[in-house]
Amino acid sequence: MSNLKQRRMEPKNMKEETERVQDAPASDSDSGSSSYLGFIPWIIAAIILAGLSFLWTNYQYPAGISSSAVTTLPESYAVCTEPGKIYTVDEDKPNVECMLVSKGKIMTTGTYDEVHGHWDEYQNELIKKFYGNEPKAKKRLNVFRTPSESIVIPGLSDAHAHLISYGFKMQLQLDLARSLDEILDILESYVLKHPEINVDPSRWIEGMGWDQTRWTNWSGEFPTAAHLASREALVGRPISLSRVDGHALWVSERVLELAQKQLPDGKWPTDGEVEGGEIKRDTDGKPNGVFVDNAMSLVHSPPWTPERMDTYLETAMEDALKVGLTSVHDAQATAEFIETFQRAAEEGRLPVRVYAMGNSENATYWGGLIPRLDDYEDRLNIKSIKLFTDGALGSWGAALLEPYSDKPDTTGIMRGSPEALEDMVEKFWADGWGVNIHCIGDRANKVVLDILERVMTKESKKTGEDTKAVADRRRPRIEHAQIMRLEDLERAGRLGSECITLPM
């Protein structure tokens, strides 16, 4: 955890060379008003070092450079690559060799000589301001060279992720399994490797990531509780496994027993009594261990502790930095997740910026139950919320206009009525929240675009704006927009709705 407390990313396998000049007192915090003491407003000037992705292969050091491993970064330094391997997103200088960084901001970019010359002039102005013309006050410049054949790019942003859920998924990595047996092997190994779980059959085993559509020698149907009881080490244990998309839950017989005890009169709802969800059943009509979408709320697993959520977030942060992510849009931030983000931001354990979408299972308006945060601790923003329309394709829950080709008895699930969704959109907008709506199937996307068109038309009549102006101000987002009719795709563009597509 300690390495995440650094506010800047600490790249490994880089080499450092140092100018042989004496250190100046750490008094250059006042930038003054001159051209060099004020940072140049480059397009990339707002990118802190955590906003850089260092991608490298095997490192080859230039001959004659005295180097040492980089473990922390000084306040001011230069990063240099092979010529032209820094991509600046600056039309005037799109590819450069070096960049000069001070106090977390990029001062200038260019060749090594240009950057070094800028540093000298910057130092000279500092010296004149604070020390007259005392040459001994000059501060050394640390130069870090990236590995050969590496590139440096501005930090990347993930527009749709689930940070804490990602960390949770990584503890078992069920997504790597390509068969039912591999799933059972992972679970069995987990039990045997954790003595505290092995000796206590009441301890819950939770995981995420299984995908039955990727298993070999499998029909493609959902697994059942009976499959979890096929290994001796798993029999009688409470096991709860979320599907890779988070829209289906696969549980053991013991979890079914515990869940039934918490139901009114101990009776399972009938098929029509779970709006927006489905309980999968065996041939006798009894729950077989899989719950889809809203039906997942019938299973109550132990709440996660703050420490557990901290660990999951730390895992996600480490992996985000490894691939160059410096900002992430978290697409389902419950009250507990928001508290975790806030705690991490306050303690300096949030090295990437998080744009979180508040979420609650409440059926009535819940805008007052989550905090609004604007650049909290320079890391966290909560200005919008997340609503759900349908489920996911892999669990046959995405709402389609036509039946599924591999399951022709269903067209998917709408998790609530269009009327209720429209009411929520209007209330959240009236209260100043941005609205992001989960839509995967073409039926769900059509319903949401119908709603957005009605609500924006109504608002445009009140304000005198056209609907595009309303959209520019409200910024409605459709999360996934996975299957959409061509006419609805055109309509989304005309209405100004942002479609956030996920490549994987």
Buried (B, 14 or more C-beta within 10 A) or exposed (E): EEBBEBBBBBBEEBBBBBBEBEEBEEEBEEBBEEEBBEBBEBBBBEBBBBBBBBBBEEBEEEEEEEBEEBEEBBBBBBBBBBEEBBBBEBEEBEBBBBBBBBEBBBBBBBBBEBBBBBBBEBBBBBBBBBBEEEEEBBBBBBBBBBBBBBBBBBBBBBBBBBBBBBBBBBBBEBBEBBEBBBBBEBBBEBBEEEEEBEEEBEBBBBBBBBBBEBBEEEEEEBBBBEBBBEBEBBEEBBBBBBBBBBBBBBBBBBBBEBBBEEEEEEEBBEEEEBBBBBBBBEEEEEBBBBBBBBBBEBBEBEEBEEEBBBBBBBBBBBBBBEEBBBBBBBBBBBBEBBBBBBBBBEEEBBBBBBBBBBBBEEEEBBBEEBEBBEEBBEBBBBBBBBBBBBBBBBBBBBBBBEEBEEEEEEBBBBBBEBEBBBBBBBBBBEEEBBBBBBBBBBBBBBBBBBBBBBBBEEBBEEEEBEBBBBBEEBBBBBBBBBBBBEEBBEBBEEBBBBBBEBEE
